Amino acid sequence: MMKQIKILIIFLFAISMTIAGCDTDGGTVLQDVRIADTGQLLCSSGTDGNESMGDCTTATVTGQDGNYTNTPRARNFVGLTAHSTYSSDYTTEDNVAGLIWRTCTQGLEYDGTSCTGSVTGLNWEDGIDSCEELNSINGGSGYADINNWRLPTIHELITLVDYGKTDPTIDSEHFPDTFSSWYWTSDTHRNTDNASSINFDSGNVLWWRKLDPAAVRCVSSSNTTTDSTTGLTWTKCSMKTVSSSPEMDTTAGCTDTNDRGTWEDALSACENLDFAGRTDWRLPNVTELHSLIDLTQTEGEFINPSDFPNIPGSSENPPYYWTSTTYNGLPQSPCSTVTDCAWYVNFYDGYVEGVKFRSQKDQENYVRCVSGPDLSAADSAYIQYRDENYCEDQDDPFEG
């Protein structure tokens, strides 16, 4: 049975976190994925930040996703690369996440110009089987001489979403002919009938019924990355007062009343926050905030309650949290223009959504701020603090 370790630095009410685990044979299993910039390089213009996307240096509303380029890291994909022996096998490598992807959607093959073929949507179990079957081709060597192909987790698949693009929301240079439709992940919902999926028409993350069809992109692990820490520091509690003069909930258990604010208010509040000895707070982008989703939680919100206690909201009033990323997808109601909306994360359902009632920028959502990344710490070694859940019979991976 896999146990998890939590690697934490706690400074007042700010925490920096990554998750790892240990398997039954004593090896260390990295659970998190290093995340890169969302790809959104422009900012929404206008006095309320809800007009056309343009140069961030001239935007009236500051603190937007596009104001922080290459944060927490620059995106870095390499490929399409044909295997030296199996020349029809093409892969694309993500040097940030340390993952190798099959370049084309399952059912398509790259012919030197595009991904061609015929694709039939697969149910969830068939999607899993489709990726695993790649491990036995080429006489057992596996597709592109790799034999650990699998369906990606939600935290892995979201690293491909480019929120600066639309229809599809992906870097088509490295992942050509991607469908603007739902793609499966390996993560199952609590009710076991649904699995998490991403719609590459705009980047929504929702639960999808396992019996329904969706597209599949397979992934394998690379040995090129050194660790998976984000290097980000988060406020432990939600914001108490969302305004240009923000106040934080400083109770030990985050039991104070939490305020909600518009998107512009949330941006301003984090930009002006002076808390826990830091003044470099900002509203997190959509990929950063989604990294806090914890699908191992068997009840309550999909976030670790030990690290982030007393999340506000309920099933009737879900805990929607703003991100700094403007919705740049296909025009959909209720947005009169796409820039009327911004992405938020719903910790009650584990969704990332950009087009719903509370995603309009003049609606009010909860706020959690982030600072960093401290890449000098995150990229050189794991933060050397861990709780008592570490496997006692395992060599300490933090030593040396």
C-alpha positions in Angstrom: 0.0 0.0 0.0 1.4 3.4 -1.0 2.0 5.9 1.7 2.5 9.5 1.0 5.0 12.0 2.4 4.5 15.7 2.6 7.5 17.9 2.1 6.7 21.2 3.7 8.3 24.5 4.6 5.9 26.5 6.9 6.6 30.2 7.4 3.8 31.7 9.5 0.8 30.9 7.4 2.6 30.4 4.1 3.5 26.9 2.8 5.5 25.5 0.0 4.6 21.9 -0.9 5.3 18.9 -3.0 4.1 15.3 -2.6 6.0 12.1 -3.0 5.2 8.5 -2.1 6.8 5.2 -1.4 5.9 1.9 -2.9 6.1 -1.5 -1.4 9.6 -2.3 -2.6 11.0 0.7 -0.8 11.6 2.9 -3.9 10.6 6.5 -4.1 7.7 7.4 -6.3 7.3 11.0 -7.4 3.6 12.0 -7.4 3.6 15.6 -8.6 4.6 17.0 -11.9 6.7 20.1 -12.5 4.5 22.8 -14.1 5.4 25.5 -16.6 3.9 28.7 -17.7 0.3 28.5 -19.0 1.2 29.9 -22.4 -1.0 33.0 -22.0 1.3 35.9 -23.0 -1.2 38.7 -23.6 -3.5 40.6 -21.1 -7.1 41.6 -21.4 -7.4 45.4 -21.9 -10.0 47.9 -20.7 -10.5 49.6 -17.4 -12.2 46.4 -16.0 -9.9 44.0 -17.8 -12.7 42.5 -19.9 -11.8 43.8 -23.4 -9.6 42.5 -26.2 -6.3 40.7 -25.5 -3.2 42.8 -26.1 0.2 43.9 -24.9 0.5 43.6 -21.1 2.6 46.7 -20.8 -0.4 48.8 -21.8 -3.0 46.9 -19.9 -4.9 49.0 -17.2 -5.5 46.0 -14.9 -2.2 44.5 -13.7 -1.3 41.2 -12.0 -2.8 39.2 -14.9 -1.3 35.9 -16.0 0.4 37.6 -19.0 2.2 40.0 -16.7 4.2 37.0 -15.4 5.8 35.3 -18.4 7.6 32.0 -18.0 6.1 31.6 -14.5 6.8 29.3 -12.7 9.0 28.1 -15.6 9.2 28.5 -19.3 7.5 25.9 -21.5 10.1 23.6 -23.1 8.9 21.0 -25.6 11.3 19.1 -27.9 10.1 17.2 -31.0 8.5 15.8 -33.1 11.3 13.3 -32.9 11.4 10.1 -35.0 13.0 7.1 -33.3 16.4 6.2 -34.8 15.4 2.5 -35.3 11.6 2.6 -35.4 11.4 5.6 -37.8 7.6 5.8 -37.9 7.4 6.2 -34.1 7.3 9.9 -33.2 7.5 11.4 -29.7 7.5 14.8 -28.1 9.4 15.4 -24.9 8.5 17.9 -22.2 11.7 19.0 -20.6 9.9 20.7 -17.7 7.6 18.0 -16.6 10.1 15.2 -17.5 7.6 13.4 -19.6 7.7 11.8 -23.1 4.4 11.9 -25.1 3.3 10.0 -28.2 3.2 12.9 -30.6 -0.1 11.9 -32.2 -3.5 11.1 -30.7 -4.1 7.3 -30.5 -5.3 6.0 -33.8 -3.2 8.6 -35.8 0.3 8.2 -37.2 2.7 11.0 -38.2 3.6 10.8 -41.9 6.2 13.5 -41.9 3.7 16.3 -42.4 0.7 15.6 -40.2 -1.0 13.1 -38.0 -3.2 11.1 -40.2 -5.6 8.1 -39.9 -9.0 7.4 -38.5 -9.9 7.8 -34.8 -12.8 6.4 -32.9 -13.4 7.7 -29.4 -12.6 5.1 -26.7 -14.3 4.5 -23.4 -12.0 4.9 -20.4 -11.0 1.2 -20.0 -10.3 0.9 -23.7 -8.2 4.1 -23.4 -6.1 2.5 -20.7 -5.6 -0.6 -22.8 -4.7 1.3 -25.9 -1.8 3.0 -24.2 -0.6 -0.2 -22.5 -0.7 -2.0 -25.9 2.1 0.4 -27.1 4.5 -1.4 -24.7 4.3 -4.7 -26.6 4.8 -3.5 -30.2 8.2 -3.5 -32.1 8.8 -7.1 -31.0 8.3 -6.2 -27.3 10.6 -3.2 -27.3 7.6 -0.8 -27.2 6.6 2.2 -29.3 9.8 4.3 -29.9 11.7 1.7 -27.8 9.8 2.7 -24.7 7.8 0.2 -22.6 6.2 2.2 -19.9 3.4 3.9 -21.9 0.2 4.6 -20.0 -2.8 7.0 -19.8 -1.7 10.3 -18.2 -2.9 11.6 -14.9 -4.8 14.9 -14.8 -1.7 16.7 -13.5 0.3 15.4 -16.4 -2.2 16.1 -19.1 -2.9 19.7 -18.1 0.8 20.5 -18.7 0.0 20.2 -22.4 -2.8 22.8 -22.3 -1.7 26.2 -23.8 -4.1 28.8 -22.4 -2.9 31.3 -24.9 -4.3 29.3 -27.8 -7.7 28.0 -28.6 -9.4 25.3 -30.7 -7.2 23.4 -29.9 -5.6 24.8 -26.7 -2.2 23.1 -27.4 1.1 23.8 -29.1 0.3 22.4 -32.5 3.9 22.6 -33.6 4.8 19.8 -31.2 1.4 18.1 -31.0 -0.1 18.4 -34.5 -3.7 17.6 -35.4 -4.9 17.5 -31.8 -8.7 17.3 -31.6 -10.7 20.1 -30.0 -12.5 17.6 -27.8 -12.2 15.6 -24.6 -9.1 13.5 -23.7 -9.0 10.9 -21.0 -6.8 10.8 -17.9 -6.3 7.9 -15.6 -7.8 9.6 -12.5 -11.0 8.1 -11.3 -13.7 10.1 -9.4 -14.9 9.0 -6.0 -18.1 7.5 -7.4 -15.9 5.3 -9.7 -18.3 5.9 -12.7 -16.4 9.0 -13.9 -12.8 9.9 -14.7 -11.2 13.2 -15.1 -10.8 14.6 -18.6 -9.7 17.8 -20.4 -11.4 19.4 -23.3 -8.8 20.8 -25.7 -11.2 23.2 -27.3 -10.6 25.6 -24.5 -8.9 23.8 -21.6 -11.8 22.8 -19.3 -11.1 20.1 -16.8 -14.3 18.1 -15.9 -15.4 14.6 -14.9 -16.4 12.4 -17.9 -18.5 9.2 -17.7 -16.2 6.3 -18.2 -18.6 4.5 -20.6 -18.6 7.5 -23.0 -16.0 8.0 -25.8 -13.1 10.4 -25.6 -9.7 10.8 -27.3 -6.5 9.4 -25.9 -2.9 10.6 -25.8 -0.4 8.4 -24.2 2.6 9.3 -22.0 5.7 7.7 -20.6 8.1 8.8 -17.9 11.4 10.4 -18.7 14.6 10.0 -16.6 15.8 13.5 -17.4 14.1 15.5 -14.6 15.6 15.8 -11.1 12.6 16.5 -9.0 9.0 17.7 -9.1 8.8 20.5 -6.5 6.9 23.5 -7.7 9.0 26.1 -5.7 5.7 28.0 -5.0 4.7 29.4 -1.7 0.9 29.6 -0.9 -1.1 31.4 1.7 -2.5 28.7 4.0 -5.8 30.4 4.5 -8.1 32.1 2.0 -8.2 35.9 2.0 -10.3 37.6 4.7 -10.8 40.9 2.9 -10.5 41.1 -0.9 -9.6 44.7 -1.8 -6.6 46.9 -2.6 -6.0 46.9 1.2 -6.2 43.2 1.7 -6.4 41.3 5.0 -5.5 37.7 5.5 -7.2 35.1 7.8 -4.4 34.6 10.4 -6.2 32.1 12.6 -4.4 28.8 13.2 -7.1 26.7 11.7 -8.3 29.2 9.0 -11.6 29.7 10.9 -12.1 33.4 10.1 -14.8 34.5 7.7 -13.5 34.6 4.1 -14.3 37.3 1.6 -15.0 37.0 -2.1 -14.3 39.5 -4.8 -14.4 40.2 -8.5 -11.5 39.1 -10.7 -10.1 42.6 -10.7 -10.4 42.8 -6.9 -8.6 39.5 -6.6 -5.7 40.6 -8.8 -5.3 43.8 -6.8 -5.6 42.1 -3.4 -2.8 39.6 -4.1 -0.6 42.3 -5.8 -0.9 44.5 -2.7 -0.6 41.8 -0.1 2.1 42.3 2.5 2.1 39.0 4.5 4.4 36.6 6.2 7.4 38.7 5.5 6.7 38.7 1.7 5.4 41.4 -0.7 5.8 39.3 -3.9 2.3 37.8 -3.7 0.2 37.4 -6.9 -3.0 35.7 -8.0 -2.0 32.2 -9.2 -2.4 31.2 -12.9 -4.7 28.4 -13.8 -2.0 25.7 -13.9 -0.6 26.7 -10.6 -3.9 26.7 -8.8 -4.9 23.4 -10.3 -1.7 21.9 -8.9 -3.4 22.0 -5.5 -6.2 19.6 -6.6 -5.8 16.4 -4.6 -7.8 13.6 -6.0 -6.8 11.2 -3.2 -9.2 13.0 -0.9 -12.1 10.6 -0.2 -14.5 13.2 1.2 -14.9 16.9 1.3 -13.1 19.2 -1.1 -10.4 18.0 -3.4 -7.6 19.7 -1.6 -5.4 18.5 1.3 -7.2 19.7 4.5 -4.1 19.4 6.6 -2.3 21.9 4.4 -5.3 24.1 3.5 -7.9 23.7 6.3 -11.5 24.9 6.4 -12.0 25.7 2.7 -15.1 28.0 2.5 -18.2 27.1 0.6 -20.4 24.0 0.3 -22.2 21.8 -2.3 -24.8 24.6 -2.6 -22.2 27.3 -2.7 -19.0 25.6 -4.1 -15.6 27.0 -3.3 -14.7 28.7 -6.5 -11.2 30.3 -6.5 -10.0 32.9 -9.0 -7.0 32.4 -11.2 -5.1 35.2 -13.1 -5.7 33.6 -16.4 -8.3 35.1 -18.8 -10.6 32.7 -20.5 -9.5 32.7 -24.1 -11.4 29.8 -25.5 -14.3 29.5 -27.9 -17.1 32.1 -27.3 -19.8 30.6 -25.1 -22.6 31.9 -22.9 -22.6 33.7 -20.5 -19.6 35.6 -21.9 -20.6 38.3 -24.4 -16.9 38.2 -25.4 -14.4 35.6 -24.3 -12.4 38.1 -22.3 -15.5 38.7 -20.1 -14.5 35.5 -18.2 -11.5 34.2 -16.3 -10.6 30.7 -15.3 -11.4 29.5 -11.8 -10.8 26.2 -9.9 -13.8 24.5 -8.2 -12.3 22.6 -5.3 -15.7 21.0 -4.5 -15.7 19.1 -7.8 -12.1 19.3 -8.8 -13.0 21.2 -12.0 -11.2 23.9 -13.9 -13.9 26.0 -15.5 -14.0 29.2 -17.5 -17.5 29.5 -18.7 -20.1 29.4 -16.0 -22.0 31.9 -13.9 -19.3 32.7 -11.4 -16.5 32.8 -14.0 -17.6 36.2 -15.4 -15.1 38.7 -14.2 -17.6 40.9 -12.4 -18.8 38.0 -10.3 -17.2 37.2 -6.9 -15.1 34.2 -6.0 -12.7 33.3 -3.2 -9.0 34.2 -3.3 -5.8 32.4 -2.4 -2.4 34.0 -3.2 0.9 32.5 -4.3 4.5 33.7 -4.5 7.6 32.4 -6.1 8.8 30.2 -7.6 12.0 29.8 -5.6 13.7 27.8 -8.4 17.0 27.8 -6.7 15.5 25.6 -4.0 13.0 23.8 -6.2 15.4 22.8 -9.0 18.4 21.9 -6.9 17.0 19.6 -4.2 13.9 18.7 -2.3 12.9 20.9 0.6 14.3 18.9 3.4 11.4 18.7 5.8 8.9 15.9 5.9 6.2 14.5 8.2 6.0 11.3 10.1 4.3 9.4 7.2 7.7 8.7 5.6 8.4 5.0 5.2 10.7 4.0 8.0 12.3 1.0 6.2 13.2 3.1 3.1 16.5 4.8 2.4 16.1 8.6 2.8 16.0 10.1 -0.7 16.7 13.6 0.8 20.1 12.7 2.0 23.1 13.7 -0.1 
